[in-house]
Amino acid sequence: MEYLSTRDKSLRLTAAQAIKMGLSRDGGLFLPADLPTITAEELQALAGQDYQSRAVAVMGKFLSDFTAEELAGYAAAAYGPEKFDDPAAAPLRQVGGHTWCLELWHGPTSAFKDMALQMLPHLLTASLRKTGEDKTACILVATSGDTGKAALEGFADVDQTKILVFYPKDGVSQIQKLQMVTQEGDNVGVCAVEGNFDDAQNGVKRIFSDEAIRQALADRGCFLSSANSINWGRVLPQVVYYISAYCDLLAQGAIQMGDKVNYCVPTGNFGNILACYYAKKMGLPVGKLICASNCNNVLTDFIHTGVYDRDRPFHTTMSPSMDILISSNLERLLFDLSGGDDALIRDYMDQLRRTGRYEIRQDMKEALQELFYGGFCSEEDTTATIAALYADGYLIDTHTAVAAKVLADYRRETGDEGPAVFASTASPYKFCDSVLTAIGETPAADSLDRIGQLESVSGVTAPRRLAALRGKAVRFEGVTEKEKMDGVVLDFLR
Ligand SMILES: *Cc1c(COP(=O)(O)O)cnc(C)c1O
């Protein structure tokens, strides 16, 4: 299995090279040259297996330079009971006659990012070995909250890696901040940036393209790498759980082999729903790909009109992990829809950078609308959806509520009442404030008190690592101006 770049399809890399590099030198994203397939017989066989075995089977199709034994070792370590509080890793919960919720937050940091970031360190360290790399990979992360903690937890004390996370000083929830600044491990660093998420992200991007820093790091035996969802090693582990959900429905007798299932995904950077698209392209019987946005609805408009236009107000919402106006992973979908026209992709991305907008070809727009339904959910509807599901006995977070609402809209608008799965991307305990308010409670003044408050009101047990935050020592108190992030990196690697 070879990998090419969305901006240069003549490139040919191994999976290990693509995972190690993260982003192509031409600025494009890596993707497999040919997508493998999954047959009905294989799905039937996987229906009788556990999550770890499904991960080995699916990922093995893409990673021909890794052995099944290697992958089995990674899957056992990544998704085992030490890390995940549910033996199914990604359990499916029925919430209506034809509706299931795929719970992706049973990992160590209580957000779906763990599904990939528990696996990525194994893939990356093996990739360093396979490519004969002897330098230390220095992973730089800019986070709006969930990715930072999940990456820290995944890479803490992993050999031949160091990880440094930048978060916007006032742009993450109190619980998200505490999760990060109390992180243990000898190879980790966390620093607040005076600015918003875009400032942190732009700072990281600048460091990546700074030749002087690159050289300084090389002198210290390091090179820069990425744990953001632009890395193929993050997209691939996400393909697994869409296939796994279908296998669970088969195993439960809820569907017959071949029945189409609609999937609804709360979307920000387009990484999670892109993985579902790949599962469908591999042959998984997926009906509609339902792309759910909050009021930063740039993707809803794009699916409706074929015009991507990021020139619009940025809204800070109660589902902050979806507050994104530039969905990086869309580039991989566009490459596919264009039939692999790398020159066209370069042109679109260039237009986006220069003018903030591009419009796709008519044939691409038709293909897009055939595959995807786009919808969005207001703040009021997010609150109302949490309340409604809670009344039915199910406590969900703000991001999951966006998906539940858009799925309901899809059904009403199209009359398609077929079986559907919506993704639940975070534990409600990560967003206690909004969730308590939505179910009619007044949140306690102290953010850690709200965890116990939500627990006693709802009767749902809080994830143990969140509950344990209170006793943990703060290790990282550094704050930097956005112009001085490079100095923080050099200090960190001293
Ligand atoms: C990251 C995140 C999302 C958005 O996922 P993308 O892959 O960026 O589309 C949705 N919900 C939660 C809780 C997240 O952390």
The ligand as an SDF file (V2000), in Angstrom:
LIG
                    3D

 15 15  0  0  0  0  0  0  0  0999 V2000
  -12.4550   17.1620   17.6990 C   0  0  0  0  0  0  0  0  0  0  0  0
  -13.8730   17.0340   18.1170 C   0  0  0  0  0  0  0  0  0  0  0  0
  -14.9190   17.0840   17.1820 C   0  0  0  0  0  0  0  0  0  0  0  0
  -14.7010   17.3590   15.7070 C   0  0  0  0  0  0  0  0  0  0  0  0
  -14.0470   16.3030   15.0530 O   0  0  0  0  0  0  0  0  0  0  0  0
  -13.2960   16.5650   13.6470 P   0  0  0  0  0  0  0  0  0  0  0  0
  -12.5530   15.3210   13.3690 O   0  0  0  0  0  0  0  0  0  0  0  0
  -12.4090   17.7400   13.8840 O   0  0  0  0  0  0  0  0  0  0  0  0
  -14.3610   16.8480   12.6440 O   0  0  0  0  0  0  0  0  0  0  0  0
  -16.2130   16.8790   17.6300 C   0  0  0  0  0  0  0  0  0  0  0  0
  -16.4720   16.6720   18.9490 N   0  0  0  0  0  0  0  0  0  0  0  0
  -15.4920   16.6330   19.8790 C   0  0  0  0  0  0  0  0  0  0  0  0
  -15.8510   16.4350   21.3080 C   0  0  0  0  0  0  0  0  0  0  0  0
  -14.1560   16.8070   19.5050 C   0  0  0  0  0  0  0  0  0  0  0  0
  -13.1840   16.7700   20.4420 O   0  0  0  0  0  0  0  0  0  0  0  0
  1  2  1  0
  2  3  1  0
  2 14  2  0
  3  4  1  0
  3 10  2  0
  4  5  1  0
  5  6  1  0
  6  7  2  0
  6  8  1  0
  6  9  1  0
 10 11  1  0
 11 12  2  0
 12 13  1  0
 12 14  1  0
 14 15  1  0
M  END
$$$$
